[in-house]
Amino acid sequence: MSDPIDQAQLNQLNQVQRTPKDYSVVSLKVCDECENEIPLERQRYGAITLCIECKNKQEQQAKRYF
Ligand SMILES: [Zn+2]
């Protein structure tokens, strides 16, 4: 038997791990998913590991949990 509240908390924890907010971390120069180049303006945000396309896909997948 799984408690729905515990499951919601787990989902939240997973999301925090997927989107790190540590801006001191240097961004990747190429996307971790598709190996496309990440634009310099985007790299400046710090801790960027995905190109805009893959980031959008990831966010859309995350929204399906709600
Ligand atoms: Zn990508």
N, CA, C, O and the ligand as a Tripos MOL2 file, in Angstrom:
@<TRIPOS>MOLECULE
protein
  265   263    67     0     0
PROTEIN
NO_CHARGES

@<TRIPOS>ATOM
      1 N           0.8550   -1.2170    0.0000 N.3       1 MET1
      2 CA          0.0000    0.0000    0.0000 C.3       1 MET1
      3 C           0.8770    1.2490    0.0000 C.2       1 MET1
      4 O           1.7620    1.3950    0.8430 O.2       1 MET1
      5 N           0.6310    2.1260   -0.9290 N.am      2 SER2
      6 CA          1.4370    3.3490   -0.9800 C.3       2 SER2
      7 C           0.5970    4.5410   -0.5710 C.2       2 SER2
      8 O          -0.5370    4.7030   -1.0200 O.2       2 SER2
      9 N           1.1580    5.3580    0.2700 N.am      3 ASP3
     10 CA          0.4990    6.5580    0.7510 C.3       3 ASP3
     11 C           0.6080    7.6570   -0.3080 C.2       3 ASP3
     12 O           1.7180    8.0030   -0.7150 O.2       3 ASP3
     13 N          -0.5290    8.2170   -0.7670 N.am      4 PRO4
     14 CA         -0.4530    9.2470   -1.8350 C.3       4 PRO4
     15 C           0.3220   10.4840   -1.4200 C.2       4 PRO4
     16 O           0.9270   11.1430   -2.2650 O.2       4 PRO4
     17 N           0.3160   10.8130   -0.1350 N.am      5 ILE5
     18 CA          1.0600   12.0060    0.3130 C.3       5 ILE5
     19 C           2.5600   11.7470    0.2000 C.2       5 ILE5
     20 O           3.3140   12.6110   -0.2480 O.2       5 ILE5
     21 N           2.9930   10.5380    0.6120 N.am      6 ASP6
     22 CA          4.4110   10.2100    0.4760 C.3       6 ASP6
     23 C           4.8410   10.2610   -0.9860 C.2       6 ASP6
     24 O           5.9310   10.7340   -1.3100 O.2       6 ASP6
     25 N           3.9670    9.7670   -1.8600 N.am      7 GLN7
     26 CA          4.3060    9.7550   -3.2870 C.3       7 GLN7
     27 C           4.4730   11.1740   -3.8170 C.2       7 GLN7
     28 O           5.3820   11.4420   -4.6020 O.2       7 GLN7
     29 N           3.5960   12.0860   -3.3890 N.am      8 ALA8
     30 CA          3.7030   13.4840   -3.8270 C.3       8 ALA8
     31 C           5.0020   14.1000   -3.3440 C.2       8 ALA8
     32 O           5.6390   14.8630   -4.0690 O.2       8 ALA8
     33 N           5.3930   13.7750   -2.1350 N.am      9 GLN9
     34 CA          6.6410   14.3120   -1.5980 C.3       9 GLN9
     35 C           7.8340   13.7700   -2.3790 C.2       9 GLN9
     36 O           8.7940   14.4920   -2.6470 O.2       9 GLN9
     37 N           7.7630   12.4950   -2.7390 N.am     10 LEU10
     38 CA          8.8380   11.8970   -3.5340 C.3      10 LEU10
     39 C           8.9620   12.5950   -4.8750 C.2      10 LEU10
     40 O          10.0680   12.8980   -5.3210 O.2      10 LEU10
     41 N           7.8220   12.8550   -5.5240 N.am     11 ASN11
     42 CA          7.8400   13.5580   -6.8080 C.3      11 ASN11
     43 C           8.4970   14.9210   -6.6700 C.2      11 ASN11
     44 O           9.2830   15.3260   -7.5270 O.2      11 ASN11
     45 N           8.1790   15.6290   -5.5930 N.am     12 GLN12
     46 CA          8.7690   16.9480   -5.3620 C.3      12 GLN12
     47 C          10.2770   16.8380   -5.1960 C.2      12 GLN12
     48 O          11.0240   17.6290   -5.7720 O.2      12 GLN12
     49 N          10.7260   15.8700   -4.4190 N.am     13 LEU13
     50 CA         12.1580   15.6780   -4.2050 C.3      13 LEU13
     51 C          12.8570   15.3890   -5.5280 C.2      13 LEU13
     52 O          13.9160   15.9480   -5.8130 O.2      13 LEU13
     53 N          12.2590   14.5120   -6.3370 N.am     14 ASN14
     54 CA         12.8520   14.1800   -7.6360 C.3      14 ASN14
     55 C          12.9910   15.4220   -8.4950 C.2      14 ASN14
     56 O          13.9890   15.5780   -9.1980 O.2      14 ASN14
     57 N          12.0020   16.3100   -8.4500 N.am     15 GLN15
     58 CA         12.0440   17.5070   -9.2870 C.3      15 GLN15
     59 C          13.1320   18.4580   -8.8400 C.2      15 GLN15
     60 O          13.7930   19.0880   -9.6660 O.2      15 GLN15
     61 N          13.3180   18.5640   -7.5410 N.am     16 VAL16
     62 CA         14.3840   19.4360   -7.0330 C.3      16 VAL16
     63 C          15.7330   18.9190   -7.5150 C.2      16 VAL16
     64 O          16.6080   19.7070   -7.8730 O.2      16 VAL16
     65 N          15.9050   17.6080   -7.5260 N.am     17 GLN17
     66 CA         17.1760   17.0470   -7.9650 C.3      17 GLN17
     67 C          17.3730   17.2470   -9.4640 C.2      17 GLN17
     68 O          18.5050   17.4060   -9.9220 O.2      17 GLN17
     69 N          16.2820   17.2400  -10.2350 N.am     18 ARG18
     70 CA         16.4040   17.3790  -11.6890 C.3      18 ARG18
     71 C          16.7350   18.8130  -12.1020 C.2      18 ARG18
     72 O          17.3360   19.0310  -13.1540 O.2      18 ARG18
     73 N          16.3410   19.8040  -11.2680 N.am     19 THR19
     74 CA         16.5930   21.1950  -11.6340 C.3      19 THR19
     75 C          17.4460   21.8680  -10.5630 C.2      19 THR19
     76 O          16.9240   22.5820   -9.7080 O.2      19 THR19
     77 N          18.7480   21.6420  -10.6100 N.am     20 PRO20
     78 CA         19.6240   22.2470   -9.6050 C.3      20 PRO20
     79 C          19.6450   23.7660   -9.7250 C.2      20 PRO20
     80 O          19.6560   24.3090  -10.8300 O.2      20 PRO20
     81 N          19.6520   24.4400   -8.5930 N.am     21 LYS21
     82 CA         19.6270   25.9160   -8.5920 C.3      21 LYS21
     83 C          20.9740   26.4680   -8.1530 C.2      21 LYS21
     84 O          21.0450   27.5970   -7.6660 O.2      21 LYS21
     85 N          22.0390   25.7000   -8.3140 N.am     22 ASP22
     86 CA         23.3570   26.1600   -7.9010 C.3      22 ASP22
     87 C          24.0000   26.9360   -9.0510 C.2      22 ASP22
     88 O          24.5780   26.3440   -9.9630 O.2      22 ASP22
     89 N          23.8930   28.2720   -8.9990 N.am     23 TYR23
     90 CA         24.3530   29.1050  -10.1090 C.3      23 TYR23
     91 C          25.8680   29.2700  -10.1280 C.2      23 TYR23
     92 O          26.4130   29.8840  -11.0460 O.2      23 TYR23
     93 N          26.5620   28.7200   -9.1100 N.am     24 SER24
     94 CA         28.0200   28.7910   -9.1080 C.3      24 SER24
     95 C          28.6150   27.6910   -9.9810 C.2      24 SER24
     96 O          29.7990   27.7240  -10.3150 O.2      24 SER24
     97 N          27.7700   26.7010  -10.3530 N.am     25 VAL25
     98 CA         28.2470   25.6100  -11.1900 C.3      25 VAL25
     99 C          28.3270   26.0700  -12.6450 C.2      25 VAL25
    100 O          27.4030   26.7050  -13.1540 O.2      25 VAL25
    101 N          29.4230   25.7480  -13.3020 N.am     26 VAL26
    102 CA         29.6230   26.1640  -14.6910 C.3      26 VAL26
    103 C          28.7110   25.3550  -15.6070 C.2      26 VAL26
    104 O          28.5070   24.1610  -15.3910 O.2      26 VAL26
    105 N          28.1660   26.0070  -16.6230 N.am     27 SER27
    106 CA         27.2950   25.3400  -17.5820 C.3      27 SER27
    107 C          28.1030   24.4760  -18.5460 C.2      27 SER27
    108 O          29.2990   24.6870  -18.7500 O.2      27 SER27
    109 N          27.4210   23.5080  -19.1250 N.am     28 LEU28
    110 CA         28.0400   22.7150  -20.1830 C.3      28 LEU28
    111 C          28.0140   23.5100  -21.4840 C.2      28 LEU28
    112 O          27.1570   24.3720  -21.6740 O.2      28 LEU28
    113 N          28.9580   23.2170  -22.3780 N.am     29 LYS29
    114 CA         28.9820   23.9010  -23.6810 C.3      29 LYS29
    115 C          28.0730   23.2000  -24.6860 C.2      29 LYS29
    116 O          27.6100   23.8100  -25.6500 O.2      29 LYS29
    117 N          27.8230   21.9090  -24.4510 N.am     30 VAL30
    118 CA         26.8990   21.1700  -25.3140 C.3      30 VAL30
    119 C          25.8490   20.4850  -24.4490 C.2      30 VAL30
    120 O          26.0890   20.1650  -23.2850 O.2      30 VAL30
    121 N          24.6810   20.2670  -25.0460 N.am     31 CYS31
    122 CA         23.5480   19.6770  -24.3410 C.3      31 CYS31
    123 C          23.8740   18.2570  -23.8900 C.2      31 CYS31
    124 O          24.4720   17.4740  -24.6290 O.2      31 CYS31
    125 N          23.4660   17.9420  -22.6570 N.am     32 ASP32
    126 CA         23.6990   16.6320  -22.0850 C.3      32 ASP32
    127 C          22.8540   15.5630  -22.7810 C.2      32 ASP32
    128 O          23.2150   14.3870  -22.7800 O.2      32 ASP32
    129 N          21.7250   15.9730  -23.3780 N.am     33 GLU33
    130 CA         20.7960   15.0320  -24.0090 C.3      33 GLU33
    131 C          21.1430   14.8060  -25.4770 C.2      33 GLU33
    132 O          21.3820   13.6730  -25.8930 O.2      33 GLU33
    133 N          21.1700   15.8860  -26.2660 N.am     34 CYS34
    134 CA         21.2670   15.7470  -27.7200 C.3      34 CYS34
    135 C          22.6160   16.2230  -28.2600 C.2      34 CYS34
    136 O          22.8830   16.1090  -29.4560 O.2      34 CYS34
    137 N          23.4670   16.7560  -27.3780 N.am     35 GLU35
    138 CA         24.8070   17.2230  -27.7500 C.3      35 GLU35
    139 C          24.7900   18.3900  -28.7360 C.2      35 GLU35
    140 O          25.7800   18.6410  -29.4230 O.2      35 GLU35
    141 N          23.6560   19.1050  -28.8040 N.am     36 ASN36
    142 CA         23.6190   20.3770  -29.5310 C.3      36 ASN36
    143 C          24.4010   21.4180  -28.7410 C.2      36 ASN36
    144 O          24.5500   21.3020  -27.5240 O.2      36 ASN36
    145 N          24.9020   22.4380  -29.4400 N.am     37 GLU37
    146 CA         25.5800   23.5270  -28.7560 C.3      37 GLU37
    147 C          24.5960   24.3090  -27.9080 C.2      37 GLU37
    148 O          23.4710   24.5640  -28.3380 O.2      37 GLU37
    149 N          25.0090   24.6940  -26.6990 N.am     38 ILE38
    150 CA         24.1880   25.5560  -25.8500 C.3      38 ILE38
    151 C          24.6460   26.9930  -26.0750 C.2      38 ILE38
    152 O          25.8300   27.2850  -25.9090 O.2      38 ILE38
    153 N          23.7320   27.9050  -26.4510 N.am     39 PRO39
    154 CA         24.1200   29.2960  -26.7340 C.3      39 PRO39
    155 C          24.8050   29.9370  -25.5320 C.2      39 PRO39
    156 O          24.4710   29.6450  -24.3840 O.2      39 PRO39
    157 N          25.7760   30.8220  -25.8130 N.am     40 LEU40
    158 CA         26.5440   31.4750  -24.7460 C.3      40 LEU40
    159 C          25.6450   32.2230  -23.7670 C.2      40 LEU40
    160 O          25.8740   32.1900  -22.5580 O.2      40 LEU40
    161 N          24.6080   32.9040  -24.2980 N.am     41 GLU41
    162 CA         23.7150   33.6650  -23.4050 C.3      41 GLU41
    163 C          23.0620   32.7360  -22.3920 C.2      41 GLU41
    164 O          22.8000   33.1170  -21.2510 O.2      41 GLU41
    165 N          22.8010   31.4910  -22.8400 N.am     42 ARG42
    166 CA         22.1770   30.5090  -21.9590 C.3      42 ARG42
    167 C          23.1910   29.9550  -20.9600 C.2      42 ARG42
    168 O          22.8600   29.7210  -19.7970 O.2      42 ARG42
    169 N          24.4210   29.7490  -21.4150 N.am     43 GLN43
    170 CA         25.4700   29.2300  -20.5210 C.3      43 GLN43
    171 C          25.6980   30.1630  -19.3350 C.2      43 GLN43
    172 O          26.0660   29.7190  -18.2470 O.2      43 GLN43
    173 N          25.4720   31.4730  -19.5560 N.am     44 ARG44
    174 CA         25.7460   32.4620  -18.4980 C.3      44 ARG44
    175 C          24.8400   32.2720  -17.2850 C.2      44 ARG44
    176 O          25.1830   32.7420  -16.2000 O.2      44 ARG44
    177 N          23.7010   31.6020  -17.4240 N.am     45 TYR45
    178 CA         22.8240   31.3560  -16.2730 C.3      45 TYR45
    179 C          23.5090   30.4640  -15.2430 C.2      45 TYR45
    180 O          23.1900   30.5300  -14.0560 O.2      45 TYR45
    181 N          24.4440   29.6340  -15.6850 N.am     46 GLY46
    182 CA         25.1450   28.7270  -14.7800 C.3      46 GLY46
    183 C          24.3690   27.4500  -14.5710 C.2      46 GLY46
    184 O          23.1380   27.4490  -14.5860 O.2      46 GLY46
    185 N          25.0980   26.3530  -14.3740 N.am     47 ALA47
    186 CA         24.5040   25.0440  -14.0930 C.3      47 ALA47
    187 C          23.5510   24.5790  -15.1890 C.2      47 ALA47
    188 O          22.6350   23.7990  -14.9270 O.2      47 ALA47
    189 N          23.7650   25.0620  -16.4340 N.am     48 ILE48
    190 CA         22.9210   24.6400  -17.5510 C.3      48 ILE48
    191 C          23.5080   23.3570  -18.1420 C.2      48 ILE48
    192 O          24.6880   23.3120  -18.4890 O.2      48 ILE48
    193 N          22.6900   22.3310  -18.2520 N.am     49 THR49
    194 CA         23.1690   21.0700  -18.8150 C.3      49 THR49
    195 C          22.3860   20.6660  -20.0580 C.2      49 THR49
    196 O          22.7640   19.7210  -20.7500 O.2      49 THR49
    197 N          21.2840   21.3870  -20.3470 N.am     50 LEU50
    198 CA         20.4290   21.0330  -21.4750 C.3      50 LEU50
    199 C          20.2360   22.2350  -22.3890 C.2      50 LEU50
    200 O          20.2350   23.3750  -21.9240 O.2      50 LEU50
    201 N          20.0720   21.9860  -23.6960 N.am     51 CYS51
    202 CA         19.7150   23.0610  -24.6140 C.3      51 CYS51
    203 C          18.2530   23.4500  -24.3640 C.2      51 CYS51
    204 O          17.5360   22.7670  -23.6320 O.2      51 CYS51
    205 N          17.8260   24.5460  -24.9770 N.am     52 ILE52
    206 CA         16.4750   25.0550  -24.7150 C.3      52 ILE52
    207 C          15.4270   24.0060  -25.0860 C.2      52 ILE52
    208 O          14.4540   23.8000  -24.3610 O.2      52 ILE52
    209 N          15.6430   23.3410  -26.2350 N.am     53 GLU53
    210 CA         14.6940   22.3340  -26.6960 C.3      53 GLU53
    211 C          14.5120   21.2110  -25.6660 C.2      53 GLU53
    212 O          13.3880   20.8670  -25.2990 O.2      53 GLU53
    213 N          15.6300   20.6540  -25.2110 N.am     54 CYS54
    214 CA         15.5690   19.5350  -24.2640 C.3      54 CYS54
    215 C          15.0360   20.0040  -22.9150 C.2      54 CYS54
    216 O          14.3290   19.2610  -22.2330 O.2      54 CYS54
    217 N          15.3730   21.2350  -22.5260 N.am     55 LYS55
    218 CA         14.8670   21.7730  -21.2660 C.3      55 LYS55
    219 C          13.3480   21.9020  -21.3240 C.2      55 LYS55
    220 O          12.6520   21.5590  -20.3680 O.2      55 LYS55
    221 N          12.8350   22.4000  -22.4560 N.am     56 ASN56
    222 CA         11.3860   22.5170  -22.6250 C.3      56 ASN56
    223 C          10.7230   21.1510  -22.5380 C.2      56 ASN56
    224 O           9.6960   20.9900  -21.8780 O.2      56 ASN56
    225 N          11.3220   20.1590  -23.2150 N.am     57 LYS57
    226 CA         10.7730   18.7960  -23.1810 C.3      57 LYS57
    227 C          10.7330   18.2880  -21.7530 C.2      57 LYS57
    228 O           9.7380   17.7080  -21.3190 O.2      57 LYS57
    229 N          11.8310   18.5110  -21.0150 N.am     58 GLN58
    230 CA         11.9210   18.0380  -19.6350 C.3      58 GLN58
    231 C          10.8320   18.6870  -18.7870 C.2      58 GLN58
    232 O          10.2000   18.0180  -17.9690 O.2      58 GLN58
    233 N          10.6070   19.9990  -18.9800 N.am     59 GLU59
    234 CA          9.5990   20.6990  -18.1810 C.3      59 GLU59
    235 C           8.2040   20.2120  -18.5260 C.2      59 GLU59
    236 O           7.3470   20.1030  -17.6480 O.2      59 GLU59
    237 N           7.9670   19.9160  -19.8070 N.am     60 GLN60
    238 CA          6.6540   19.3970  -20.1910 C.3      60 GLN60
    239 C           6.4040   18.0330  -19.5610 C.2      60 GLN60
    240 O           5.2890   17.7390  -19.1310 O.2      60 GLN60
    241 N           7.4400   17.2030  -19.5050 N.am     61 GLN61
    242 CA          7.3000   15.8830  -18.8790 C.3      61 GLN61
    243 C           7.0410   16.0330  -17.3870 C.2      61 GLN61
    244 O           6.2550   15.2770  -16.8160 O.2      61 GLN61
    245 N           7.6900   16.9940  -16.7540 N.am     62 ALA62
    246 CA          7.5090   17.2090  -15.3110 C.3      62 ALA62
    247 C           6.0820   17.6340  -15.0130 C.2      62 ALA62
    248 O           5.5180   17.2440  -13.9900 O.2      62 ALA62
    249 N           5.4870   18.4380  -15.9050 N.am     63 LYS63
    250 CA          4.1340   18.9350  -15.6800 C.3      63 LYS63
    251 C           3.0980   17.8190  -15.7090 C.2      63 LYS63
    252 O           2.0270   17.9510  -15.1160 O.2      63 LYS63
    253 N           3.4080   16.7210  -16.3930 N.am     64 ARG64
    254 CA          2.4330   15.6230  -16.4930 C.3      64 ARG64
    255 C           2.1440   14.9890  -15.1410 C.2      64 ARG64
    256 O           1.1170   14.3310  -14.9790 O.2      64 ARG64
    257 N           3.0150   15.1700  -14.1830 N.am     65 TYR65
    258 CA          2.7890   14.5790  -12.8700 C.3      65 TYR65
    259 C           1.7050   15.3060  -12.0920 C.2      65 TYR65
    260 O           1.2230   14.7900  -11.0830 O.2      65 TYR65
    261 N           1.3140   16.4900  -12.5380 N.am     66 PHE66
    262 CA          0.3530   17.2730  -11.7660 C.3      66 PHE66
    263 C          -1.0600   17.2210  -12.3570 C.2      66 PHE66
    264 O          -1.9800   17.8330  -11.8150 O.2      66 PHE66
    265 ZN         19.4020   19.1650  -26.2520 Zn       67 ZN67
@<TRIPOS>BOND
     1     1     2 1
     2     2     3 1
     3     3     4 2
     4     3     5 am
     5     5     6 1
     6     6     7 1
     7     7     8 2
     8     7     9 am
     9     9    10 1
    10    10    11 1
    11    11    12 2
    12    11    13 am
    13    13    14 1
    14    14    15 1
    15    15    16 2
    16    15    17 am
    17    17    18 1
    18    18    19 1
    19    19    20 2
    20    19    21 am
    21    21    22 1
    22    22    23 1
    23    23    24 2
    24    23    25 am
    25    25    26 1
    26    26    27 1
    27    27    28 2
    28    27    29 am
    29    29    30 1
    30    30    31 1
    31    31    32 2
    32    31    33 am
    33    33    34 1
    34    34    35 1
    35    35    36 2
    36    35    37 am
    37    37    38 1
    38    38    39 1
    39    39    40 2
    40    39    41 am
    41    41    42 1
    42    42    43 1
    43    43    44 2
    44    43    45 am
    45    45    46 1
    46    46    47 1
    47    47    48 2
    48    47    49 am
    49    49    50 1
    50    50    51 1
    51    51    52 2
    52    51    53 am
    53    53    54 1
    54    54    55 1
    55    55    56 2
    56    55    57 am
    57    57    58 1
    58    58    59 1
    59    59    60 2
    60    59    61 am
    61    61    62 1
    62    62    63 1
    63    63    64 2
    64    63    65 am
    65    65    66 1
    66    66    67 1
    67    67    68 2
    68    67    69 am
    69    69    70 1
    70    70    71 1
    71    71    72 2
    72    71    73 am
    73    73    74 1
    74    74    75 1
    75    75    76 2
    76    75    77 am
    77    77    78 1
    78    78    79 1
    79    79    80 2
    80    79    81 am
    81    81    82 1
    82    82    83 1
    83    83    84 2
    84    83    85 am
    85    85    86 1
    86    86    87 1
    87    87    88 2
    88    87    89 am
    89    89    90 1
    90    90    91 1
    91    91    92 2
    92    91    93 am
    93    93    94 1
    94    94    95 1
    95    95    96 2
    96    95    97 am
    97    97    98 1
    98    98    99 1
    99    99   100 2
   100    99   101 am
   101   101   102 1
   102   102   103 1
   103   103   104 2
   104   103   105 am
   105   105   106 1
   106   106   107 1
   107   107   108 2
   108   107   109 am
   109   109   110 1
   110   110   111 1
   111   111   112 2
   112   111   113 am
   113   113   114 1
   114   114   115 1
   115   115   116 2
   116   115   117 am
   117   117   118 1
   118   118   119 1
   119   119   120 2
   120   119   121 am
   121   121   122 1
   122   122   123 1
   123   123   124 2
   124   123   125 am
   125   125   126 1
   126   126   127 1
   127   127   128 2
   128   127   129 am
   129   129   130 1
   130   130   131 1
   131   131   132 2
   132   131   133 am
   133   133   134 1
   134   134   135 1
   135   135   136 2
   136   135   137 am
   137   137   138 1
   138   138   139 1
   139   139   140 2
   140   139   141 am
   141   141   142 1
   142   142   143 1
   143   143   144 2
   144   143   145 am
   145   145   146 1
   146   146   147 1
   147   147   148 2
   148   147   149 am
   149   149   150 1
   150   150   151 1
   151   151   152 2
   152   151   153 am
   153   153   154 1
   154   154   155 1
   155   155   156 2
   156   155   157 am
   157   157   158 1
   158   158   159 1
   159   159   160 2
   160   159   161 am
   161   161   162 1
   162   162   163 1
   163   163   164 2
   164   163   165 am
   165   165   166 1
   166   166   167 1
   167   167   168 2
   168   167   169 am
   169   169   170 1
   170   170   171 1
   171   171   172 2
   172   171   173 am
   173   173   174 1
   174   174   175 1
   175   175   176 2
   176   175   177 am
   177   177   178 1
   178   178   179 1
   179   179   180 2
   180   179   181 am
   181   181   182 1
   182   182   183 1
   183   183   184 2
   184   183   185 am
   185   185   186 1
   186   186   187 1
   187   187   188 2
   188   187   189 am
   189   189   190 1
   190   190   191 1
   191   191   192 2
   192   191   193 am
   193   193   194 1
   194   194   195 1
   195   195   196 2
   196   195   197 am
   197   197   198 1
   198   198   199 1
   199   199   200 2
   200   199   201 am
   201   201   202 1
   202   202   203 1
   203   203   204 2
   204   203   205 am
   205   205   206 1
   206   206   207 1
   207   207   208 2
   208   207   209 am
   209   209   210 1
   210   210   211 1
   211   211   212 2
   212   211   213 am
   213   213   214 1
   214   214   215 1
   215   215   216 2
   216   215   217 am
   217   217   218 1
   218   218   219 1
   219   219   220 2
   220   219   221 am
   221   221   222 1
   222   222   223 1
   223   223   224 2
   224   223   225 am
   225   225   226 1
   226   226   227 1
   227   227   228 2
   228   227   229 am
   229   229   230 1
   230   230   231 1
   231   231   232 2
   232   231   233 am
   233   233   234 1
   234   234   235 1
   235   235   236 2
   236   235   237 am
   237   237   238 1
   238   238   239 1
   239   239   240 2
   240   239   241 am
   241   241   242 1
   242   242   243 1
   243   243   244 2
   244   243   245 am
   245   245   246 1
   246   246   247 1
   247   247   248 2
   248   247   249 am
   249   249   250 1
   250   250   251 1
   251   251   252 2
   252   251   253 am
   253   253   254 1
   254   254   255 1
   255   255   256 2
   256   255   257 am
   257   257   258 1
   258   258   259 1
   259   259   260 2
   260   259   261 am
   261   261   262 1
   262   262   263 1
   263   263   264 2
@<TRIPOS>SUBSTRUCTURE
     1 MET1         2 RESIDUE 1 A MET
     2 SER2         6 RESIDUE 1 A SER
     3 ASP3        10 RESIDUE 1 A ASP
     4 PRO4        14 RESIDUE 1 A PRO
     5 ILE5        18 RESIDUE 1 A ILE
     6 ASP6        22 RESIDUE 1 A ASP
     7 GLN7        26 RESIDUE 1 A GLN
     8 ALA8        30 RESIDUE 1 A ALA
     9 GLN9        34 RESIDUE 1 A GLN
    10 LEU10       38 RESIDUE 1 A LEU
    11 ASN11       42 RESIDUE 1 A ASN
    12 GLN12       46 RESIDUE 1 A GLN
    13 LEU13       50 RESIDUE 1 A LEU
    14 ASN14       54 RESIDUE 1 A ASN
    15 GLN15       58 RESIDUE 1 A GLN
    16 VAL16       62 RESIDUE 1 A VAL
    17 GLN17       66 RESIDUE 1 A GLN
    18 ARG18       70 RESIDUE 1 A ARG
    19 THR19       74 RESIDUE 1 A THR
    20 PRO20       78 RESIDUE 1 A PRO
    21 LYS21       82 RESIDUE 1 A LYS
    22 ASP22       86 RESIDUE 1 A ASP
    23 TYR23       90 RESIDUE 1 A TYR
    24 SER24       94 RESIDUE 1 A SER
    25 VAL25       98 RESIDUE 1 A VAL
    26 VAL26      102 RESIDUE 1 A VAL
    27 SER27      106 RESIDUE 1 A SER
    28 LEU28      110 RESIDUE 1 A LEU
    29 LYS29      114 RESIDUE 1 A LYS
    30 VAL30      118 RESIDUE 1 A VAL
    31 CYS31      122 RESIDUE 1 A CYS
    32 ASP32      126 RESIDUE 1 A ASP
    33 GLU33      130 RESIDUE 1 A GLU
    34 CYS34      134 RESIDUE 1 A CYS
    35 GLU35      138 RESIDUE 1 A GLU
    36 ASN36      142 RESIDUE 1 A ASN
    37 GLU37      146 RESIDUE 1 A GLU
    38 ILE38      150 RESIDUE 1 A ILE
    39 PRO39      154 RESIDUE 1 A PRO
    40 LEU40      158 RESIDUE 1 A LEU
    41 GLU41      162 RESIDUE 1 A GLU
    42 ARG42      166 RESIDUE 1 A ARG
    43 GLN43      170 RESIDUE 1 A GLN
    44 ARG44      174 RESIDUE 1 A ARG
    45 TYR45      178 RESIDUE 1 A TYR
    46 GLY46      182 RESIDUE 1 A GLY
    47 ALA47      186 RESIDUE 1 A ALA
    48 ILE48      190 RESIDUE 1 A ILE
    49 THR49      194 RESIDUE 1 A THR
    50 LEU50      198 RESIDUE 1 A LEU
    51 CYS51      202 RESIDUE 1 A CYS
    52 ILE52      206 RESIDUE 1 A ILE
    53 GLU53      210 RESIDUE 1 A GLU
    54 CYS54      214 RESIDUE 1 A CYS
    55 LYS55      218 RESIDUE 1 A LYS
    56 ASN56      222 RESIDUE 1 A ASN
    57 LYS57      226 RESIDUE 1 A LYS
    58 GLN58      230 RESIDUE 1 A GLN
    59 GLU59      234 RESIDUE 1 A GLU
    60 GLN60      238 RESIDUE 1 A GLN
    61 GLN61      242 RESIDUE 1 A GLN
    62 ALA62      246 RESIDUE 1 A ALA
    63 LYS63      250 RESIDUE 1 A LYS
    64 ARG64      254 RESIDUE 1 A ARG
    65 TYR65      258 RESIDUE 1 A TYR
    66 PHE66      262 RESIDUE 1 A PHE
    67 ZN67       265 GROUP 0 **** ****
